[in-house]
Amino acid sequence: MKKKILISSFDMEVGGVERSLISLLENFDYDKYDVDLMLYRHQGDFMTMLPNGHNLLKEIPEYSTFRKSIFEIIKNGHYRIAFSRIIAKYVGRVISSCKRFEELGLVSMQLGWKYALPALPSLKKEYDVAISYLWPHYFVKEKVNARKKIAWIHTDYSKLEIDNKIDSKMWEDFDLIVGVSESCVSSFLKKYPQFKERTLVIENISSTSFIKKMAEESCGELIDKDNCINLITVARLSLAKGIDDAVKACRKLINQGYNIKWYVVGYGSEEKNLKELINNLNLKDKFILLGKKINPYPYVKACDIYVQPSRYEGKAVTVTEAQILGKPVVITNYNTAKSQVKDGFDGIITEMGVDGIVNGVKELINNKELLESLKYNTSNFNFANNYELEKLYGVIENRYIS
């Protein structure tokens, strides 16, 4: 009989984690496994990109509240969840301010899940394996009956501003913790060394043929293809992604005489602040926020250099996607950078911060031989890695962990 697998995540809004989930589902062996997909909200531009083969479970109203405002939750009659969110927001702010966290929302998110658990229904079906694909992992921990439970990590835990004591108790109930890179697992274990024997690296699946096919679509006349050097970044507009540093780097490069335009595909909470910064630095026609794009690949293909200015990452899906399209990449030296780019071979790893970004971009613009070498190496490297799924199958079949 086929083994029963559950995969859970939040929704299908445009993002790197969601793209990696689509690739995972596209390559899953449905002849061997029955796969249920649990999305807390049936929402997002990527909903239409979900492949065939799995069974999408019906949306459960209580779980759809987690990315809604408290006002919406009350309006929909989920009063216990609304109350838990109010308390979580207050306590989260207190904890975050005491620890001087810059990102105040993460602790509130942890507490919001923890406090809401009594009001959340359980799934009745029993599974052989349940996979929680996006943190926090309380749904699979508390509300799913499975013989084996797996939690995915996509970020650098050494930089994540959360309450680690709360988090540690959550991880205890998982049989396996999967990181998307060696560095991602290493940073996790610095926070939680007690889980060393439960960790495994399974890289994001890269659908090279899909990316190249999607890149053939038109991006209209938005990219200036003739008159300057075009840089591009695809990222969520958040503090972690360092787009503010990119704006400042753009100003410095232009001041030093470089004829560039910098495009960013993405959306997020920092959009207003970034627009103000762009205006203050007089970069309205030079640093261009393109907004949310279901298909970012034509924009990447149309540009000359891909830049990832992040402060921290697990493993940036967008960097590999740019490499698949033969683009030279510049990435900052965040903790997991060396797991993604071989410096000088398929990209440039530059120092963190504004000056590091400026120097990395200048190195590629000034050194045509290096630029062409990076293009050649990325164009001729096979980024397909479907074999990574064999690790997951090994876990399911008890070959990696009991």
Secondary structure, DSSP 8 states (H G I E B T S, - for coil): --EEEEEEES---SSHHHHHHHHHHHH--TTTEEEEEEESS--SGGGGG--SSSEE----TTGGGGGS-HHHHHHTT-HHHHHHHHHHHHHHHHHHHHTT-S-THHHHHHHHHHHHGGGS----SEEEEEEE-SS--HHHHHH-EEEEEEEEE-S-TTT--S-HHHHHHHHTT-SEEEESSHHHHHHHHHH-GGGGGGEEE------HHHHHHHTTS--TT-S--SSSEEEEEE--SSGGGTHHHHHHHHHHHHHTT--EEEEEE---TTHHHHHHHHHHTT-TTTEEEEE--S--HHHHHHSSEEEE--S--S--HHHHHHHHTT--EEEE--TTGGGT--BTTTBEEE-SSHHHHHHHHHHHHH-HHHHHHHHHHHHTS----TTHHHHHHHHHTTSS--
